Amino acid sequence: MADYNEPLADEDKIKIASNFIYHAPPGEFKEVINDVRCLLNNDNLLREHAPSVFSQYSKDQLTPVTLNHNGTEHQVLITEFNDLGNGRFYDPKSQLSFKYDHVRKEASQFQQHPPPNNEIENWRSALDETWTIYCKEHYKNGISSVFANVDDGLLTLSACIEDHQFQPNNYCNGRWRSVWSLTFNPKELNNAYDLEGCVKVQVHYYEDGNVQLVTSKEIKESVEVIDSKQLANEFVNVVEQAENTYQTAITENYQTMSETTFKALRRPLPLTRNKIDWQNIKNYRIGNELKNQ
């Protein structure tokens, strides 16, 4: 049997620390890092191994970043689709690449990053225009990005949306993420292709407790590709219907749980019909019994 008093190897420490960081609730990344630093008590070890998990967390969360360049301001999402490696990402709309600081959440060292060719950009920009309108109409604080990648003659359009509401004063943070991708051959039109999506919701409520809602759904639908304008409209129509259905299902499910499952777990109030005043627990009979033990 292993000796529990035996110190952990550095490899095990960084593995545990990385796991904590990667699963940080939305809006609480810096707080988790600070706590991990205290637990690890080895900043050199953290600096050496943490950058990869920092990057993976930012991409998985679809973290929005504001680009301030030449007097203009624009937002783009940090994702796996616009990762250039070595800490650099790109924004297809402004045609810029940049260095991203995953801790400060800042962009710097801007460079020009033109699209591979005009044909690819025409497909991407047509979807981006319609996708942006959809995001603004359905997500109050939503940020959207559309990326295009070509591999072996096949064009993949990836459309992402991130929306969040961080309310630390109310001990509640939440984030919506959705990623939709369509791969097709632009030289073989008038065909139907699979549109694959993944929708994720994560909410953390931590007032006098620690409760998280983490749910996701993978969706596959068929989309016909005729031209860029038609594709953009059909792409968004399919997504709108699927995401509306998913949001309605979540609402109905938790309404049902609130009225059935949660009520079965415990009484809404004690038998006295009054909430317990924990500051004056000594005045209750149970408090006196505990005190006399």
C-alpha positions, 0 to 999 in steps of 0.5 A, a space after each residue: 500500500 502506498 504511503 500517504 505521507 510520501 510527497 507527490 512527484 512534480 509530475 503528479 502535482 502538475 497533473 492535479 493542478 492542470 486538472 483544477 485549472 482546466 475545470 475552472 467554472 466560467 468567469 473564475 479562471 483567475 481565482 482558480 489559478 490563484 488557489 492552485 498557486 497556493 496549493 502548488 507553492 511552486 511558481 516555477 513549476 506552474 510556469 513551465 507546465 501550465 501554458 498548454 492547459 491555459 491555452 486549452 481552457 481558453 479554446 474550450 471556453 470560446 473565450 472572447 478577446 477584444 482587438 484594439 488595433 489602429 484605432 479600431 475595436 473588434 471582438 473575436 473568439 479564441 478557439 481551436 479553429 483559429 489557433 496558429 500555434 506558439 500562442 498566436 491566433 487570428 481573426 478572419 474578419 479583420 484579417 489580423 493575427 495576434 499574440 494572446 495572453 491567456 491570463 490577462 486575456 489580452 491581444 498584442 503583436 498584431 500582424 496581417 493575416 489575409 485569407 488563403 484565397 477570395 473563393 474561400 473568403 466569399 463562403 466564410 464572409 457570407 456565413 459570417 454576415 448571417 451568423 452575426 445577425 443571428 447571434 445579436 438577435 438571440 444572445 444578449 451579450 453574444 460574441 460570434 466568429 466564423 472560420 474557414 479551413 481547407 484540407 484536401 480540397 474540402 472546405 470546412 466552415 466552423 461557426 461559434 457563439 459564446 455568451 456569458 453572464 458573470 455576476 460574482 456579487 450574486 455568487 453566480 456565473 454562467 456561459 453558453 457555447 455552441 460550435 457548428 461545422 460543415 465540411 463540403 466540396 465547393 466544386 461539387 455543389 447541389 449536394 446535401 452535407 452533414 451539419 454537426 453541432 455541439 451546444 454546451 451550458 455551464 452555470 456555477 452558483 456558490 452562495 453558501 454552497 457549490 452547485 454546478 449545472 453542466 450540460 451539452 448536446 451533440 446535434 447532426 442535421 443535413 444542409 444542402 449546398 447550392 451557393 454561399 448565400 443559400 448556404 448561409 441562410 439554411 445553415 442559420 435556419 437549421 441552427 436556430 431551430 435546433 438551439 431553440 429546441 434545446 433551450 426549451 428542453 432545458 427549461 422544461 426539464 429543470 422546471 419539472 425537476 424543481 416541482 418533483 425531484 428537488 422537492 423529494 430531496 428535502 423539505 422546503 421548510 422545517 416542521 416549524 415552517 420557519 427557516 433556521 437562523 444559523 446565527 442564533 442556532 443556540 436558541 433552538 433545541 437541537 442547538 442546546 442538545 449539541 452544546 450539551 454533548 
